[in-house]
Amino acid sequence: MVNKSKNKIVNKVLNDKYTDSTFESIKHLDDYGNEYWYAREL
């Protein structure tokens, strides 16, 4: 039971890190430092 809970937490952390890094990799910055994303890349 404890291992299942631990695995869920580990999977959530890994998934969040992957999602964050993917999202950051398609982020663009304008000349003023504002972040934006192209809809086609999302």
C-alpha positions, 0 to 999 in steps of 0.5 A, a space after each residue: 500500500 505504501 509503495 503504491 502511494 509512493 509510486 503515485 507521488 513519484 510519477 506525479 513529480 516526474 510528470 510535472 517536471 516533464 510538463 514544465 520543461 516541455 512548456 518552457 521549451 516553447 515559451 517565447 519572450 518579447 522585447 519587453 520580457 513578456 512571456 507568450 506561447 504560439 497556439 500552434 505549438 501548444 
